[in-house]
Amino acid sequence: MSHYQTTGRFQRFLYLGLFGCLLFSIILRVALTLNREIDIDEFQHLHAAWMVSQHYILYKDFWENHTPLFYYVLVPLFRWCGEGAGLVLIARGMMSFTAFGILAMTYFLSRLDHDRKTSFLAVLVLSYMFIFVEKSIEVRPDQLVVMLWLGSLWISIKALSTERAWKFLLAGFLLGVAYLFSPKALLPFAALSCTFLVQCYLRNSQGAVLRFIKIQGGYTLGFLIPIVICLALFYHAGTLREMLNCTVLDNFTYPNIYRPTYLLKLRNICFFLLALAGLFIHLRQMRKSSPTARANQLALLLPTLFLLLVFLFLLTAPYAQSALLFVPMLAIYAAVALKKSIDELLMP
């Protein structure tokens, strides 16, 4: 048997084993969903949804600093399941299942610039990333926000090569719906706005300002459509001022007393070091790419770095769930480093 046949067989067994690890992560997810302790935020969200189900007026009768859609999505659970521990587990199961949407979008984003093996490894790395596993099994709106944000980013990156207005409108609409689940969607909106500006200049400096206005205008219009509809409904209900105070002013005036020191724990450092290694490899490869390819690669890199820096240095309350906005993209760069290590291991 030749060396190449042996290497090919070993590679198949290796990736088969890694696929087994991915399946095992699903078993772990189910076990954690059913058995891990309930986070205090979960009770906040479930209680707010219960209050809405009891016909209390959101923002007027009780305080809540999140935008409203998540609570109306949860309301049917109280009618179908009744109150009790079973409802908590069902809600947890639903939100844990949405993590597969995030994993799928991570794969699709990775496929924009990487092969299938790297994309599979990105999903595998994210499946075992502690913050992702911990927060994606909980009852909170962040999973839906991240899934919609990644979908918006994927459409936007593909639209940059064609500049079709309806794609930017659709991408903005998805992020606008994400805002109805949480005001955190404003961070990805700012990240993509900066990315659009840089992209317009890199792809063609002549007329870059007009192209940016066109792209940003379409994206912003799509973003505002669901938000304006929501604001109009609350205005009609007479609670618009209360909503804006709770979801905007209270969030911007949140005391800046919390820093993300939990990132220094070994379980998180390993992920970020692997992502940093992959980012370094990716940047070296970008130097050899054509200007068009480099612009396409920056379309994913720029919003990732923007969100990471805002999270580390500007966000007033950088709790772990907010890291979900950029962790899937970092998993892609971690997969680049892991793929390179596997390739070197298999080299003759």
VEXGU-189959 format. One line per 5 residues: number of its first residue (from 1); their letters; for each residue z, y, x of N, C-alpha, C. Coordinates in steps of 0.001 Angstrom, whole numbers, plus 500000, padded with zeros to 6 digits. Layout:
NUM) a) Z:Y:X:Z:Y:X:Z:Y:X  ...
% end
This chain:
1) mshyq) 500000:498810:500842:500000:500000:500000:500000:501250:500884  499087:502187:500596:498972:503387:501412:500133:504336:501153  500273:505293:502072:501348:506278:501939:501144:507136:500694  499903:507480:500363:499628:508320:499211:499977:507609:497910  499735:506282:497853:500100:505534:496661:501614:505474:496498
6) ttgrf) 502307:505296:497613:503777:505268:497579:504340:506601:497143  503775:507683:497695:504235:509022:497333:503973:509315:495863  502787:508910:495368:502451:509132:493966:503384:508378:493038  503722:507149:493399:504637:506361:492580:506034:506986:492590  506480:507420:493767:507795:508047:493876:507851:509328:493047
11) qrfly) 506745:510074:493081:506702:511315:492313:506791:511047:490821  506099:509996:490353:506166:509663:488933:507585:509266:488534  508231:508447:489364:509603:508033:489074:510553:509231:489106  510295:510162:490031:511150:511335:490146:511075:512181:488888  509864:512469:488433:509727:513311:487254:510140:512558:485990
16) lglfg) 510015:511233:485988:510521:510450:484870:512045:510562:484809  512686:510537:485982:514134:510718:486037:514547:512106:485579  513765:513107:485973:514062:514472:485538:513883:514629:484032  512900:513916:483476:512727:513949:482020:513922:513294:481331  514443:512247:481955:515660:511630:481431:516833:512606:481454
21) cllfs) 516894:513434:482504:517939:514458:482584:517798:515469:481458  516554:515783:481109:516325:516714:480012:516799:516112:478688  516506:514837:478470:516977:514174:477250:518500:514111:477218  519112:513879:478390:520572:513827:478453:521187:515183:478120  520484:516273:478464:521001:517610:478135:521076:517810:476622
26) iilrv) 520183:517142:475890:520222:517224:474429:521473:516529:473900  521805:515375:474493:523026:514661:474099:524254:515517:474378  524274:516146:475550:525387:517041:475887:525470:518206:474907  524332:518733:474524:524309:519870:473592:524913:519468:472250  524551:518300:471759:525103:517836:470476:526616:517663:470579
31) altln) 527066:517048:471694:528501:516822:471882:529266:518138:471966  528730:519103:472691:529397:520397:472824:529385:521169:471511  528293:521080:470787:528197:521768:469503:529293:521299:468546  529579:520011:468561:530542:519439:467625:531984:519530:468114  532184:519654:469431:533538:519510:469964:534081:520704:470727
36) reidi) 533224:521618:471181:533731:522727:471981:534515:523693:471105  535522:524329:471686:536365:525252:470946:535549:526397:470359  536036:526926:469247:535344:528011:468553:535650:529337:469238  534606:530087:469545:534775:531414:470147:535173:532416:469071  535955:533416:469464:536427:534400:468496:535273:535157:467839
41) defqh) 534173:535350:468579:533007:536035:467996:532415:535249:466833  532511:533929:466911:531962:533107:465831:532698:533370:464526  534025:533522:464614:534798:533838:463417:534431:535224:462898  534157:536155:463794:533739:537493:463364:532452:537420:462547  531458:536691:463067:530167:536611:462372:530284:535841:461053
46) lhaaw) 531025:534740:461070:531176:533959:459848:531978:534727:458793  532986:535457:459248:533774:536248:458297:532935:537366:457697  532105:538005:458511:531236:539061:457985:530266:538482:456954  529720:537312:457247:528804:536673:456292:529542:536284:455011  530792:535831:455152:531586:535493:453965:531841:536738:453122
51) mvsqh) 532158:537854:453782:532385:539104:453058:531143:539514:452271  529974:539368:452883:528724:539693:452188:528534:538749:450999  528860:537467:451192:528720:536496:450098:529662:536800:448935  530763:537512:449236:531715:537893:448193:531412:539281:447608  530225:539783:447948:529705:541037:447388:530426:542280:447910
56) yilyk) 531091:542154:449059:531574:543346:449741:530371:544049:450385  530448:545364:450484:529325:546144:450997:529454:546266:452511  528443:545752:453197:528420:545762:454661:528463:547198:455188  529325:547416:456186:529539:548699:456861:530383:549692:456052  530382:549571:454731:531181:550481:453913:532555:549893:453609
61) dfwen) 532590:548618:453217:533853:547958:452892:534503:547311:454108  533741:547044:455139:534303:546459:456367:533407:546824:457551  534043:546870:458720:533344:547288:459939:532607:546112:460561  531413:546389:461075:530636:545386:461817:529655:546130:462703  529655:545798:464004:528823:546553:464942:527463:545911:465193
66) htplf) 527129:544874:464451:525807:544255:464557:524946:544652:463361  523655:544658:463580:522720:544929:462494:522757:543773:461484  522249:543955:460257:522686:543129:459119:522018:541780:458906  520839:541532:459463:520044:540403:459001:520748:539057:459186  521487:538895:460284:522133:537609:460566:523096:537213:459447
71) yyvlv) 523796:538166:458889:524805:537864:457871:524171:537466:456551  523026:538054:456259:522317:537650:455052:521657:536283:455220  521289:535938:456443:520753:534600:456711:521829:533540:456518  523085:533881:456867:524184:532925:456760:524744:532796:455344  524497:533771:454494:525084:533777:453151:524817:532492:452372
76) plfrw) 523581:531936:452366:523353:530704:451593:524262:529542:451986  524744:529520:453239:525629:528434:453657:526905:528400:452825  527422:529564:452484:528659:529624:451712:528436:529169:450268  527213:529255:449807:526909:528803:448451:526606:527312:448415  525985:526809:449473:525617:525395:449502:526744:524502:449999
81) cgega) 527504:524994:450983:528489:524137:451651:529926:524429:451226  530199:525602:450733:531575:525962:450456:532322:526290:451733  533515:526795:451589:534295:527180:452750:534971:525953:453366  535177:526023:454696:535848:524926:455376:535263:524664:456742  535861:523682:457434:535420:523362:458794:533992:522849:458821
86) glvli) 533587:522167:457767:532225:521635:457718:531184:522723:457798  531460:523853:457156:530522:524978:457197:530367:525500:458615  531469:525574:459355:531424:526053:460740:530528:525145:461577  530676:523836:461409:529879:522890:462188:528401:522955:461806  528123:523127:460516:526726:523235:460084:526094:524503:460652
91) argmm) 526840:525612:460595:526330:526866:461162:526108:526717:462660  527036:526051:463336:526878:525808:464771:525642:524951:465047  525458:523922:464244:524301:523055:464439:522994:523813:464277  522941:524685:463284:521734:525489:463067:521445:526382:464264  522475:527070:464758:522266:527989:465863:522000:527244:467168
96) sftaf) 522621:526080:467342:522354:525279:468536:520900:524806:468547  520364:524512:467372:518979:524050:467270:517995:525141:467678  518349:526421:467454:517448:527504:467829:517239:527581:469338  518143:526956:470117:517977:526954:471572:516680:526271:471980  516212:525318:471176:514948:524649:471506:513777:525610:471386
101) gilam) 513896:526592:470506:512872:527634:470441:512858:528475:471707  514036:528768:472243:514116:529516:473499:513538:528688:474639  513850:527402:474672:513310:526523:475715:511788:526443:475620  511269:526359:474392:509814:526295:474212:509148:527582:474690  509738:528727:474358:509159:529999:474791:509264:530167:476305
106) tyfls) 510315:529617:476912:510419:529641:478370:509279:528853:478992  508954:527719:478406:507827:526905:478896:506511:527680:478773  506280:528299:477617:505021:529030:477409:504910:530232:478349  506014:530935:478569:505993:532054:479503:505699:531575:480917  506280:530468:481302:506038:529931:482638:504582:529492:482814
111) rldhd) 503988:528962:481750:502605:528487:481830:501598:529618:482019  502023:530862:481778:501113:531986:481996:500721:532118:483463  501589:531631:484366:501311:531811:485793:501645:530585:486643  502118:529504:486005:502549:528337:486769:502006:527061:486129  502054:525966:486905:501551:524694:486402:502570:524032:485473
116) rktsf) 502193:522878:484935:503044:522210:483956:504356:521725:484562  504307:521249:485803:505519:520728:486425:506548:521838:486634  506087:522989:487111:507000:524118:487291:507569:524563:485948  506741:524578:484924:507189:524993:483596:508203:524005:483037  507952:522709:483261:508922:521692:482829:510245:521876:483564
121) lavlv) 510176:522147:484856:511401:522353:485636:512154:523593:485164  511430:524615:484722:512086:525812:484191:512911:525464:482953  512333:524643:482082:513057:524199:480885:514273:523359:481277  514104:522489:482265:515208:521647:482715:516337:522478:483306  515996:523427:484170:517020:524275:484787:517772:525064:483723
126) lsymf) 517040:525630:482769:517682:526412:481720:518571:525540:480840  518177:524294:480633:518946:523381:479791:520335:523111:480341  520502:523250:481662:521787:522989:482288:522460:524272:482780  521846:525427:482545:522459:526692:482951:523695:526940:482080  524851:527112:482692:526121:527098:481966:526179:528172:480887
131) ifvek) 525796:529403:481226:525871:530494:480256:524970:530204:479058  523778:529684:479328:522852:529373:478244:523426:528298:477335  523935:527223:477919:524488:526139:477111:525699:526624:476325  526579:527358:476988:527815:527815:476356:527548:528723:475166  526653:529687:475325:526440:530692:474299:525416:530292:473249
136) sievr) 524513:529386:473591:523472:529025:472624:523944:528009:471594  525163:527466:471750:525696:526547:470731:526596:527275:469748  526843:528551:469978:527793:529287:469152:527105:529977:467977  527906:530307:466974:527393:531030:465808:527342:532508:466159  526196:532970:466559:525979:534365:466932:524484:534673:466796
141) pdqlv) 524107:535935:466618:522697:536285:466426:521878:536297:467710  522521:536174:468859:521821:536350:470131:520689:535351:470335  520867:534105:469876:519806:533111:470058:518523:533537:469358  518652:534059:468151:517475:534506:467408:516849:535722:468065  517696:536608:468565:517190:537797:469268:516386:537388:470493
146) vmlwl) 516922:536458:471279:516254:536037:472509:514942:535321:472193  514951:534460:471191:513729:533743:470828:512626:534710:470400  512985:535697:469585:512003:536695:469155:511561:537575:470318  512491:537919:471205:512166:538735:472376:511192:538005:473291  511427:536724:473553:510522:535964:474412:509143:535819:473769
151) gslwi) 509124:535640:472440:507839:535599:471747:507097:536918:471856  507822:538017:471722:507222:539347:471865:506696:539551:473282  507461:539116:474280:507030:539256:475675:505788:538426:475949  505746:537208:475435:504595:536314:475651:503324:536919:475056  503423:537425:473834:502261:538044:473192:501833:539293:473959
156) sikal) 502804:540067:474419:502501:541311:475131:501778:541035:476443  502238:540040:477192:501596:539718:478472:500161:539263:478257  499954:538423:477230:498595:537976:476939:497734:539130:476437  498342:540059:475712:497582:541181:475153:497170:542179:476220  497896:542244:477339:497572:543218:478382:496192:542973:478986
161) stera) 495729:541734:478957:494409:541434:479523:493274:541793:478578  493560:541876:477273:492523:542191:476281:492711:543559:475652  493978:544026:475642:494346:545322:475047:493923:545423:473579  494079:544328:472855:493820:544363:471417:495038:544938:470712  494811:545969:469922:495910:546732:469334:496783:545873:468424
166) wkfll) 496163:544944:467663:496937:544173:466702:497934:543245:467392  497630:542827:468623:498569:541974:469350:499816:542744:469753  499628:543979:470200:500789:544801:470534:501586:545139:469269  500886:545330:468166:501563:545585:466893:502414:544386:466495  501851:543173:466641:502583:541950:466312:503773:541748:467246
171) agfll) 503549:541988:468539:504634:541839:469513:505774:542797:469200  505441:544038:468879:506464:545005:468523:507192:544623:467245  506448:544060:466283:507063:543641:465015:508114:542560:465254  507814:541604:466129:508780:540542:466433:510065:541121:467014  509929:542071:467928:511123:542665:468518:511844:543551:467504
176) gvayl) 511100:544151:466587:511736:544917:465522:512592:544032:464631  512093:542836:464315:512890:541866:463552:514116:541461:464366  513937:541299:465681:515078:540976:466548:516139:542065:466471  515721:543326:466372:516691:544426:466249:517513:544291:464974  516934:543762:463932:517682:543586:462687:518773:542532:462832
181) fspka) 518686:541703:463870:519746:540745:464169:520786:541326:465119  520360:542204:466038:521303:542797:466987:520684:544041:467630  521483:545077:467827:520977:546272:468527:520603:545998:469975  520980:544850:470521:520599:544515:471901:519093:544521:472104  518338:544403:471014:516877:544402:471125:516341:545702:471693
186) llpfa) 517144:546759:471679:516711:548018:472283:516524:547872:473793  517276:546983:474427:517136:546781:475874:515778:546175:476228  515344:545085:475593:513983:544595:475854:512895:545609:475507  513133:546418:474467:512148:547448:474116:511969:548425:475270  513073:548866:475864:512995:549770:477011:512350:549082:478204
191) alsct) 512678:547798:478408:512116:547049:479530:510602:546929:479410  510112:546620:478220:508660:546478:478032:507957:547828:478083  508609:548872:477639:507997:550199:477705:507729:550586:479158  508708:550342:480029:508504:550616:481457:507427:549707:482043  507399:548472:481588:506390:547523:482074:504993:547961:481662
196) flvqc) 504824:548405:480432:503518:548887:479973:503033:550056:480831  503943:550960:481155:503562:552119:481956:503067:551693:483338  503797:550801:483989:503403:550324:485317:502105:549538:485241  501972:548707:484212:500767:547892:484061:499523:548751:483872  499633:549786:483069:498479:550658:482829:498030:551326:484119
201) ylrns) 498967:551688:484972:498614:552326:486234:498026:551319:487220  498585:550118:487286:498112:549119:488251:496725:548601:487895  496476:548409:486627:495201:547814:486224:494049:548805:486335  494330:550071:486095:493290:551095:486236:493966:552459:486170  494104:553089:487332:494833:554360:487390:494128:555464:486614
206) qgavl) 492795:555355:486495:492056:556363:485740:492268:556130:484244  492710:557143:483573:492972:557019:482138:494213:556216:481817  495109:556048:482799:496305:555223:482601:497216:555801:481528  497320:557127:481474:498221:557760:480509:497749:557499:479085  496443:557663:478840:495920:557429:477494:496049:555966:477090
211) rfiki) 495808:555059:478036:495948:553631:477746:497397:553296:477442  498313:553902:478179:499737:553658:477922:500129:554165:476536  499658:555338:476181:499982:555896:474859:499465:554977:473753  498256:554442:473956:497674:553541:472958:498490:552257:472834  498807:551647:473986:499556:550380:473967:500975:550601:473449
216) qggyt) 501638:551609:473997:503016:551876:473599:503092:552303:472132  502089:553048:471698:502077:553468:470300:501976:552288:469347  501075:551343:469656:500940:550161:468816:502202:549313:468814  502795:549151:469994:504008:548344:470105:505170:549010:469366  505303:550316:469535:506390:551042:468873:506224:551026:467363
221) lgfli) 504982:551160:466891:504730:551108:465445:505169:549769:464875  504772:548680:465558:505197:547358:465095:506704:547207:465132  507339:547758:466153:508789:547692:466304:509495:548428:465165  508926:549546:464747:509589:550386:463750:509407:549887:462323  508364:549120:462061:508084:548709:460674:509272:547996:460032
226) pivic) 509800:546901:460596:510945:546254:459933:512207:547114:459953  512361:547944:460993:513562:548782:461087:513551:549848:460004  512406:550490:459795:512297:551528:458762:512536:550931:457375  512009:549727:457136:512242:549064:455847:513735:548823:455640  514409:548351:456697:515853:548097:456618:516625:549393:456360
231) lalfy) 516280:550449:457094:516974:551727:456912:516746:552280:455506  515549:552080:454987:515256:552558:453632:516112:551825:452595  516313:550529:452795:517141:549756:451865:518598:550220:451913  519109:550503:453103:520483:550969:453205:520618:552406:452692  519576:553197:452868:519590:554550:452300:519642:554481:450775
236) hagtl) 518860:553572:450216:518849:553401:448757:520212:552932:448262  520905:552120:449103:522236:551628:448718:523334:552656:448979  522987:553758:449653:523965:554801:449921:524886:554521:451093  524476:553615:451979:525339:553247:453119:524633:553438:454457  523592:554262:454483:522844:554433:455730:523716:555076:456812
241) remln) 524486:556084:456454:525322:556755:457457:526339:555784:458055  526974:554989:457225:527941:554013:457714:527292:552989:458627  526078:552560:458264:525368:551590:459097:525067:552163:460475  524561:553386:460521:524215:553995:461803:525450:554247:462654  526544:554617:462032:527788:554829:462781:528273:553531:463415
246) ctvld) 528212:552441:462653:528734:551157:463137:527816:550514:464172  526516:550542:463930:525589:549782:464769:525013:550575:465937  525079:551899:465865:524515:552729:466937:525613:553482:467678  526307:554363:466980:527290:555213:467650:528444:554400:468239  528951:553446:467480:530074:552650:467982:529685:551810:469184
251) nftyp) 528448:551355:469231:527999:550549:470373:527792:551405:471616  527277:552614:471431:527041:553484:472582:528339:554076:473144  529363:554132:472320:530643:554675:472781:531641:553580:473108  531146:552365:473276:532038:551240:473592:532669:551488:474965  534003:551288:475099:534660:551579:476388:534150:550695:477523
256) niyrp) 533835:551305:478644:533281:550586:479793:534418:550066:480677  535038:548993:480213:536191:548444:480927:535972:546999:481360  534779:546476:481165:534519:545061:481407:533359:544911:482367  533536:544141:483407:532473:543879:484368:532218:542371:484439  530988:541962:484717:530633:540533:484655:531059:539741:485889
261) tyllk) 532358:539706:486155:532857:538958:487311:532686:537457:487140  532478:537008:485896:532287:535574:485662:531016:535053:486340  530109:535948:486698:528894:535522:487391:529207:534983:488783  530380:535305:489306:530760:534868:490647:531307:533440:490659  531469:532843:489489:531897:531455:489435:530793:530556:489988
266) lrnic) 531194:529471:490641:530239:528620:491348:529132:528124:490441  529494:527771:489209:528496:527219:488286:527403:528233:487978  527718:529532:488052:526717:530564:487821:526024:530996:489110  526771:531035:490199:526190:531438:491484:525063:530501:491881  525236:529199:491664:524195:528229:492038:522880:528542:491340
271) fflla) 522960:528886:490059:521747:529224:489313:521096:530478:489867  521885:531519:490093:521324:532790:490543:520791:532697:491978  521415:531889:492814:520891:531699:494173:519557:530963:494133  519447:529968:493272:518183:529237:493131:517101:530172:492587  517466:531006:491617:516505:531973:491075:516095:532988:492129
276) laglf) 517051:533413:492964:516741:534371:494033:515783:533758:495044  515993:532485:495385:515085:531797:496311:513685:531706:495713  513613:531369:494440:512307:531288:493782:511632:532639:493681  512422:533675:493457:511867:535023:493392:511292:535434:494745  511991:535075:495818:511500:535384:497163:510179:534655:497424
281) ihlrq) 510096:533389:497050:508848:532620:497208:507737:533250:496374  508080:533640:495154:507085:534225:494257:506541:535539:494808  507413:536361:495368:506972:537638:495935:506066:537430:497138  506344:536426:497948:505476:536114:499087:504103:535670:498613  504073:534895:497549:502785:534448:497008:502017:535604:496384
286) mrkss) 502735:536556:495796:502081:537705:495167:501323:538552:496179  501828:538605:497400:501171:539405:498431:499765:538888:498726  499532:537611:498497:498222:537013:498762:497330:537013:497523  497845:537491:496398:497090:537450:495144:496167:538657:495023  495195:538536:494152:494305:539658:493859:495066:540705:493048
291) ptara) 494565:541946:493013:495260:542994:492233:495459:542622:490767  494459:541964:490170:494587:541571:488763:495666:540514:488589  495656:539504:489460:496675:538451:489391:498062:539019:489649  498144:539972:490576:499436:540587:490885:499964:541370:489673  499073:542054:488985:499487:542787:487790:499984:541839:486707
296) nqlal) 499314:540693:486545:499733:539702:485553:501114:539151:485889  501375:538910:487166:502669:538378:487577:503784:539404:487407  503460:540670:487644:504460:541729:487474:504827:541932:486011  503946:541534:485103:504220:541699:483677:505438:540898:483244  505731:539814:483938:506938:539033:483664:508095:539466:484558
301) llptl) 507776:539807:485792:508823:540142:486755:509535:541450:486424  508776:542473:486037:509371:543796:485815:510417:543813:484698  510124:543270:483511:511176:543277:482482:512376:542421:482857  512142:541363:483632:513255:540525:484089:514208:541320:484965  513657:542005:485964:514486:542792:486877:515127:543979:486148
306) flllv) 514397:544599:485238:514931:545725:484470:516178:545298:483699  516075:544189:482975:517204:543722:482166:518372:543276:483042  518060:542660:484174:519120:542220:485088:519897:543414:485638  519186:544440:486072:519842:545619:486644:520648:546381:485591  520097:546509:484397:520833:547171:483316:522099:546385:482997
311) flfll) 521982:545081:482960:523138:544222:482674:524222:544385:483736  523835:544440:484994:524806:544485:486087:525456:545850:486249  524705:546928:486008:525190:548239:486405:525320:549268:485276  524654:549065:484152:524653:550099:483118:525275:549667:481798  525169:548400:481461:525652:547931:480164:527164:548098:480073
316) tapya) 527624:548703:478989:529053:548985:478862:529882:547734:478614  529287:546733:477992:530013:545487:477711:529131:544301:478064  528982:543984:479351:528078:542904:479772:528675:541509:479564  528876:541157:478297:529373:539824:477987:528282:538788:478239  528705:537539:478350:527793:536480:478789:526587:536339:477872
321) qsall) 526779:536533:476557:525656:536361:475636:524533:537357:475889  524853:538511:476461:523806:539486:476769:522914:539020:477913  523435:538136:478764:522639:537603:479876:521500:536721:479387  521586:536260:478149:520514:535419:477610:519183:536161:477531  519227:537488:477578:517994:538271:477503:517105:538057:478723
326) fvpml) 517697:537753:479889:516892:537593:481102:517059:536229:481775  518041:535449:481381:518273:534140:482005:517063:533207:481876  516350:533146:480727:515175:532263:480665:514108:532611:481700  513897:533904:481975:512894:534279:482983:513374:533924:484381  514666:534089:484630:515201:533685:485935:515072:532184:486129
331) aiyaa) 515166:531427:485049:514996:529975:485149:513587:529614:485626  512612:530437:485271:511240:530204:485735:511161:530353:487248  511805:531394:487785:511796:531592:489236:512647:530535:489941  513720:530093:489304:514497:528981:489861:513644:527723:489935  512799:527525:488935:511914:526357:488928:510878:526428:490053
336) valkk) 510459:527628:490408:509524:527789:491526:510145:527250:492812  511408:527605:493052:512103:527126:494250:512318:525621:494194  512681:525124:493030:512915:523680:492885:511628:522895:493075  510530:523404:492526:509236:522735:492678:508808:522704:494141  509022:523790:494851:508655:523827:496270:509498:522821:497059
341) sidel) 510778:522691:496738:511634:521723:497416:511167:520309:497155  510769:520016:495931:510278:518661:495587:508970:518383:496320  508072:519371:496360:506804:519183:497057:507007:518912:498537  507946:519637:499163:508228:519414:500587:508870:518067:500819  509670:517620:499842:510294:516310:499948:509255:515196:499914
346) lmp) 508196:515411:499138:507160:514399:498963:506054:514482:499994  506097:515510:500840:505039:515648:501862:505155:514534:502894  503996:514032:503401:504030:512972:504413:504607:513463:505732
% end
